[in-house]
Every structure is written in structure tokens, then in C-alpha cells.
Amino acid sequence: MEQIKTPVVIMRAGTSKGIFIKEENLPKDQKERDQLILKIFGSPDIRQIDGLGGADPLTSKLAIIGPSTREDADVDYTFGQVSYVAPKIDYSGNCGNISAGVGPFAVDEGLVKVEEPFTTVRVHNTNTGKLIIERVEVVNGKAKVTGDYSIAGVPGTGSEIVIDFSDTAGAATGKLLPTGNVVDKIEVTGYGEIEASLVDAANPVVFVRAKDLGLTGIETPSQIDENKAMLATLEEIRGKGAAMMGLVSDWKNAVKEAPAFPMIAFVSPAQDYVDFTKGRKISENDVDFVSRLMFMQVVHKTYAGTATTCTGAAARIEGTIVNEAMNAKGKGKDAILRIGHPAGVITIDVAASKEGNGWKLEKAAINRTARRIMDGNCYTVK
């Protein structure tokens, strides 16, 4: 045959879309596997015209699912961020939104014992070595799709999936606070020394104040993405934060060696703004603080699930940049935090406590929806 046939599933998971592939349907050799995956996505090509990728960081995502290699988990899940500008798949971190599709996928594919009305799926994320617990609603042996739960950035409603990331502190660095500090200082070209909080939960994130960069914190994605000087500044901060976390040796190589993680977010106190997708007003009363997240060198159009976990954790740690932004208007009194992002609000049930000289993440649960869009075979040229 001239072409290779690979069984795949396309799922919308949270505010992302990914290609889900069973581990057994991929080559065992890492190099051969990645070459096939790149062809499935149509990478590298900014349009991904010859594959299934969506030519956007939020729709060029991969989930590889297989039998668990841990006794305390039901399935192994490996996340990959597939680049469309270079022949590269970044496996250095996880995606919280794509994680939302793992539980339903495992149920529908018969990879777990199904119970109704809810099935608990214990997911071992191989990228971080952490355990994620998902509660999936089930009807007639399959993951329920319809429901009345809505998430900002996705049209309509669906069945609520509860995802517990409590076990994900120190996912990349082994520490909730990689440097041991709640605030560090970073020298930034054109700005001098600015303060940043480096936190690692689910995925590492570098947090800075929007105002320290001359930003309001409620910019739309296009306002930042079209500002090349600001993109360069944010990448410099991200790169230097990555070096401080020990994730790269030279910050100048971060965009090549670790383009996805850590992420960087600029935060500000609660304020009114407009949802860029629907034009509706988000009131400062609807959020505890506002954050804009950079992912793969552009603004995330909503908010990453893993970044939600990390941002929530940072908000609960006294003295961080996020905690400061939340406290500026006396917010964050409830167990559930509300983070204002470009398309609306994402919530997280999060708690942290002091433990000796450090902090412990006690709870971090987010709610998402997901659904299978298609399944079948993807054909790639040998």
C-alpha cells in the first residue's frame, strides 16, 4: 500500500481539540512514532493542510492512551503539543483541557470498568508522572455528552466532567515553588528588574503583574499577538523563568527547547472587560482576578486547564503576584475561585496550606465538558 492507515479519534476536550490515539496503534520506536504523528497532523505546515491538525495551538494537540503502568491508575495518558512551524512534538508537560477527554475516551473504548451513573477514571499522566482523577457521567455504558454545564469558550452545554489535579504539585520541577520563593526578580530588557512568581502545579507558570509591563490585564488576544515587541518581552520573561526553574540551561534557547512549558501569565485585580468572542460584558463582580495566559508564544484564547490549576494554587499561596492581585479588591473568600480570561470565566475549587517553610496543594478541581467528534482511520503517505 502507498498509505498507512491509523485508527484515530478527534475529540473536543474543554476548550481544546485533539487527536486521541491508542498506544497500541502507534510504532514502538519513538522516532518512527513521532514521524507518523507529525504526518497525521500535517506538520510542519502553518495550515496543516495535508493532515488533521487545526493550524492553531489549541487544536494541534495529541493524546496517546494505553494500559496503565501504575497499579493506582486505570490508563496511561501522554500529552503532546504538536508544532505546525517545526517538526517537533513537545512532551514536556500536560494539557488540562485535553485531559478532560481522557476519561470519556477510556469509558467509550472499554479501557475501564464502567459504572453508572458515574465512572471514576484514574489517569496516570506520563508527562508529569502525576495522577489525575476524573468523574465521568455514563449512560448506557457510554460517556454522556449532553447536559446543562457550560464552559466559556465553547458553544452550548454538555455533561459535566470533574477533574481533580490535587496530586500535580511540582509536576515539572518536583516543587510547588521551584525556587523556594513566593516572589523572584527578573531583569527584563527595556523594563529593568520586575517581580515574578514561579509556581509549578499541573504545569509550571511564570506570573507577572500586567501593570509592570504597561498593560491593563484585559487585553484581547489580537492586541497582544499583534504587538511584536510585547511578545518578545513576554518570551524573554518566560525563558528566564524557565532557566530559573531549571527547565533550560540558557533562557535564549527556551523557545526551541521548551516552547510550551513553562507558560507565562500576566495578572491584574478584578475589573470589567468584554468577552472577545461574544462581546458580552464580564463584570468585576464575576471574577476574583483577571489573567491573560501565553501559550506557544501567543495568547491563549481562553485559559489552559493546567494553568487554571497552577493559577489557583498561586492565588492561595500568600505573597505571590496572583495572591496580591486577588487581595487587591478583597476577593477570593470562597472555596471556588473565578479567573477572568479573554472569553469569560473559569472556576477552580482550590485549597493550599502552609507546610513547614513551604506550601502544600490540598485540592485543585476543575470542571470541563468533552465530546467525541469523529472516529475512523487517518491515512498518511509512507
Salt bridges, closest charged atoms under 4 A:
ASP34 OD1 - ARG33 NE 3.84
ASP56 OD2 - LYS301 NZ 3.06
ASP72 OD2 - ARG70 NH2 2.83
ASP74 OD1 - ARG122 NH2 3.03
ASP76 OD1 - HIS124 ND1 2.75
GLU109 OE1 - LYS22 NZ 3.19
GLU109 OE2 - ARG372 NH2 2.92
GLU195 OE1 - ARG209 NH2 2.69
ASP212 OD2 - ARG209 NH1 2.99
GLU235 OE1 - ARG238 NE 2.94
GLU236 OE2 - LYS240 NZ 2.77
ASP272 OD2 - LYS281 NZ 3.52
ASP275 OD2 - ARG280 NE 3.11
GLU284 OE1 - LYS329 NZ 3.25
ASP288 OD1 - ARG338 NH2 3.24
GLU318 OE1 - LYS354 NZ 3.79
GLU324 OE1 - ARG209 NE 2.61
ASP349 OD2 - LYS363 NZ 2.85
ASP375 OD2 - ARG372 NH1 2.99
